[in-house]
Amino acid sequence: MAPSTQPSTHKPISHPPASSTAWPLAAAWLALIIYASLFPFRGWHDRGVGCWEFVAAPLPHYWTWFDIIGNVLAYLPLGFLLTLGLLRDGQDTLRRWSVPLVLLAATLLSLTMESLQCWLPNRIQSNLDTLLNAGGALLGALAARGIDRLGAVGRWSVLRARWFTPDARGAMVLLVLWPCALLYPLEVPFGLGQVLERAELWLASWLAGTPFLEWLPLRAIEFQPMLPGIELMVMTLGLWIPSLLAYAIIPSRRLRVVALLGCLLAGLGATALAQQLAFGPELAAEWPPGLLERAVPVAVVLGLASLWLPRRVLWLLALLALIAQLQVVNDAAVSVYYRWAVENWMQRSFIRLYGLTQWLGWLWPYAALAYVMVRLVRRPAAIPASPPAHGA
């Protein structure tokens, strides 16, 4: 029988283009800018200074290169990410005017932050800071525009569609933020989310002298330090969880191996950098601890054993690993020596950055837990089939 010559009525399933990961990353960087600009968020009072007087004031005569470079670098990633988002998802008009729009938004943001500093002690308003912030945002926007003209944005979109699942944005954002969450030195490496003891102490101090203190459900048993075996488990799970998130959005086993190596290098590098920045080379010379040298091989074995698992099993394992790690770290007490070392040795020039990374380290595992739960409830997105080979 001759083959049918009628055209097939079957149409391939089309997927809407994935939203740019630049938007949530820009939102995270915006939070960093607001935090650093208004730190320490206390002592607000009227100093008798007009909030906008700094705009028309003469440029300051005293400045340091650290301030100049810091103000430029603070807004450069924001300009880069916002421009990338507009180039990726914006309409033609927004793409055309992306650079001036981002420059305007960054300038207004810097003016707002500087104006609010008139109510904060130990903060000095400066029109030079605004100029440097705007310049940093402009450099970032021009860099994004430049790589777009070179075709890098389009090539990345093609690679993302080929390498990752269509619903990969949330996991990609979590994976990018994970090394940043490790920049605050942790008592146990990769032991993120240890907040229960701190939350109880904060609530108790806040409710002191009120009848509501009796309603606070404090524990009858005091927090105890972690045993070495528990610390080993925390380190291993902390290294394995990002790999599970990466596997769940990467269909290719070959690329999963690359993701495993990338997670290990990013996690170990960020943890080592955190020790160096916080305590300097002398105290950081004792890193890595012996248990971490045992946790890395175990995490590698778990990562290799997970390469062939389907997506829903990976989400489920990530959920169980997150719950187990959060349960263990929140049952443990924060070492008095660790608190003393952080308070007395942490380098003051990075204190605002540390404050934000500490919050990120507290919240990251809970955000990952919520994301994984949503992924388990939702129907997984279909993975586009690879195009057939020529002649097939």
N, C-alpha and C positions, 0 to 999 in steps of 0.2 A: 504494500500500500504506500502510495506516495505521501510524503509528509505534508501536513496541512500548510497552506500558504497564507491562511488568515492571520492577521496580526494579533498578537496576544493582548488580551484586555487587562492583564495584570499590571498594575503600576507599582513601582517601588515606593516604599514608605518614605516620605520626606520628613526630616526633622528640622524644626526651627533652629536657626543658628544659636549657639550657646551664648549666653550673656557674658560680657567681659568680666574677668576676675579682677580687673583694675578697680572697679567700683567699690567692692567691700574692702579691698586693700587701701584705697584712698580714704575710706571712712575710718579705718583703723589708724592710719597716719594722722588724720584730722584729730582724732581723740588724743594722740600723743602730743600734738601741737598745743591743744587746749590745756592738757594736763601740765605740760612744761611751762606754758605761759602764765598759768594761774597758781602754780605750786607756791606755798603749801596749803592753799584753800582755807586759810584761817587768819584771824586778826583783821578782818575787814573793818575799816573805819574811814571816816571823811578826814582827809589830810589837808583840806582847804585848798586843793589844787584843782583847777579846771581840767576836766577829762580830755579836752581836745586842745589844750594850750600847747602841747608838745609838737603839734603839727607845724605851727608857725614859728617855733623856737629855733634858734641857731643850731647848727649841727654841733654835736659834742666834740670837745677838744681832746678828750681822753678816751682811748679805746685800746683794745688788745686784739691781736690776730686771732686768738681763740674765739672772741665774741664775733668777729667778722665771719670767720669760716663757719662757726656754729649757726649763725643766723641764715647764712646762705644755704647750708646743707639741710637746715630744718625744713625749708619750704621747697627744696628742689625735688624730692620724691613726690610731694603732693602735686606739683605742677606736672610732673611726668605722668603720674597715674591718672589724673583727671583728663589730661589731653589724650592719653591712650584710650580711656573710656569713651570720650567723644568721637575719636576717630574710628573706634570699633563699633559703637552702637548708635551714634548720633545721626541725625538727618544731614543732608548735604549742606544746608546752611550752617549747622553747628560744626560740621567738620571744617568748613571753610574758615570760620571765625573761632576755631578752637583756641588758638594761642591768645588772642586778645581777651576772650571770655575768661580763660583760666587766670590770666594776669589780673584782670579786674576782680575776680573772686578772691584770689590770694591777697591782693592789696586790701580789700575790704575786711578780710579775716584778720590780717595783721593790725590794721587800724583799730578793730574792735578789741583785740587782745591787749594792745597797748593802752587803750582808753580805760579798760577795766583795771589795769594795774595801778591806777591812781588811788584805788581803795585798799591796796595791799601794802603791808609794811615790807621794807627791804627790797622793793621793786622800783626800778627807775624807768620812767617812760622815755622813749627815744625815737625821734623821727628817722635816725640813721638805721635803727633796727627794722623799721618798716621798709625803708628803701632796700636794705639787704634782703629782707624776706621776699619782697617783690622781685628782686633780681634773681634770687634762687628759684622762685617759681617760674620765671621767664626762661631761665636756662633749662629747667626740666621740661617745660612745654616745647621749647625749640628742639631739645634732644628727641622727644617723642615724635615731633613732626618730622625730624630728619630721618629717623629709622623707618617711619612710615613711607617717606619718599623713596627710601632704598628698598622697599618691599618687605621689610622684616615683619611688620604687623600682619600682612596678608599671608606670609609663609607660616607664621606662628599659628594663625587661624586654621590653616590646612593641617599642620602637624597636630594641633590639639584635636581636631576632628578625627584624625587618623589614629592617634595614640590613646586618647581618653574617651570615656563614655560621655554622652551628651549632658548628663546631669552631674558633671564632675566639679562644678564651680565651688560648692560648699567645702568639699574635701580638699580642694586645691588651696583655698584660703586658709583652712586649718593647718595644712602642711607648711605653708609659707610662714604662718605665725608661730608655729611650734618652736623653731630655734630661737625666735625672739623671746618666747616665754621662758626659755632656759637661761637667758642672760642675767637674771637675778640669781645669785648664788644660793643653791639649795643645800639643805643639811644632808639629804640623801640624793645623789644625782638622779635626775629624771623623776623625782618624787613630787610632781606637780599636784596642786589642789589641796594642800594641807591647811585648811581654814577653820576647822571645827573648834579647836582649842582657842584660837584667836577670837573667833566669833563669840564664844561663851564669855571670855574675859571682857571683850568690848561691851557686850550687852549688860554684863554685871556692873561694870563701871558706869555705864550710861543710865542704868535704872537704879543706881545706889541712892538710898534715901527716899525711895518711892515704894508704895505698896505693891507695885507690879513686879518687884524683884522676887517676891515669894512665888510668883507664877512661872518664873523662868525655869524650864526643865533642865537643870544642871545634872551632871552625872554623879552617881553615888560613888563610882570608882574613879580614882585619879588616872590621868593619862600616864602611860608608861613608855620608856624609851624603846626603840625598835631593837629586836634581837638581830644578830648578823644574818641569819637565814631569811628573816623578813625583809631586811635591807636588800639582799640579793634578789628576792622576788620582785621588789619594787623597781629596782634598776632594770631587770629583765623585761618586765611588763612595760615600763616606760619607753624602752627601745623598740619593743615589738608593736605597740599600738599604732604609731605612725606608719609602719610598714603595712599593717592591715588596712588602714585607710587608703594608702596608695594603691595596694593591690585591687581594692574594690572599684577603683575608677580606671584601672589599666587592664584591658583584656589580654594583652600579649604577655606570655610568661617570660620571654626574653627581656622585655621592658620592666617587668616586675623585679627581676634580678638587679637591673640598674637602679630602680627605685629603692630597693633594700640597701644597696651600697650608699646611695645618696642620703638616705635617712640616717644611717649609722655615722657617716662622715659629718653631716650637718649637726646631729645631736652631740657627738663627742667634741666637735670643734666649738660649738656654742658654749658647752659646759666648761671647756678649758679656757675659753676667752672670758667667761664670767669670772672665773677664779683670778685670772690675771688682772682684769680691770678693777675688781673689787678689792683685792688684798695685795696686789703687787707681786712681783716675781719671788720675793722671799717666802711669803706664806703659801703661795701657789706652787712652790717647788715640790710639795708633798703630794700633788695631784698627778696621776689618778690614784684613788684608793685601791687597795688590793681586791676588794669585792667587785669593783667595776671591771677589773681584768678578767674575772670569772663570769660576769654577767654578759659581756659582749659575745663570747662564743655561744652561750646558751641562746641569746637573742638571734644570732645568725642561724643556728639550727632550727629554731622555731620559724624564722622567716623563710628558710628554704623548704621546710615541711609544709608551708602554707601556699606555695606557689601554684598548686593545682586546684585549690579550693574555689568553688563558685562564689558569686558575689554575696548572696544572702548568708552563706555560711561565714564569709569574712566579716560582714556587718555584725552577725551574732557573736563571733569571737571577739570583735572589737568592743562590743557592749559588755560582755562578761569580763574582759580584761580591765576595762575602765572601772566597772563596779568593784572588782576585786582590789584594784590599786587604790581607789578612793577610800574604800572601807579600811584598808590597812593603814594608809598614811594618816587618816583622821582618827584612828584609835591610838596613835602614838603621840607622845609629848615632844615639844620642840626643845632641843637641848639648850640648857642655860649657857654653855660655852659657845654654842653656835650664835645665840642672840648677842652675847658679848662681843664676839669676833665681828659680826656684821655691823654692830653699832659703833665699834671703836676703830675698825680697820678699813671700813669701806671708804674709798676715795671720794672726797666731797665734790669734786668737779663733775661727777657723774650722778649726783644724788637724785636729780629730777628724773633722769633716764631710769635709774634703778626703781624709783617709786612706781613708774608706769609698768616696767617689766615685772615687778612684783605682783601687781594687780593682774597682769596678763597670765602670769604663772598660776595664780589662784583660780582664775576663771576658765583657762583653756580646757582642762579636762571636762568641766561641766558643759561647756559649749559643745565639745566633741561628743559627750554623752547624749545631749539633746539632739544633735544632728544625726547620730547613728540610730537613735530611736525613731526619728522621722523617716529615715531611709528604710528601716525595717517595716514600718507601717505602710508606706507608699508602695505602689506597684513599681518595680524597677523599670527604668527606661530601656527600650530595646537597643541593642548594640548594632550599629550599621554594619552590614556585611561588606567584606572587602570586595572591590570591583573585580569582575572576572578577568582572567588573563586573555590577551589577544589570541584570537584563533580558537578559543574554547567554545 
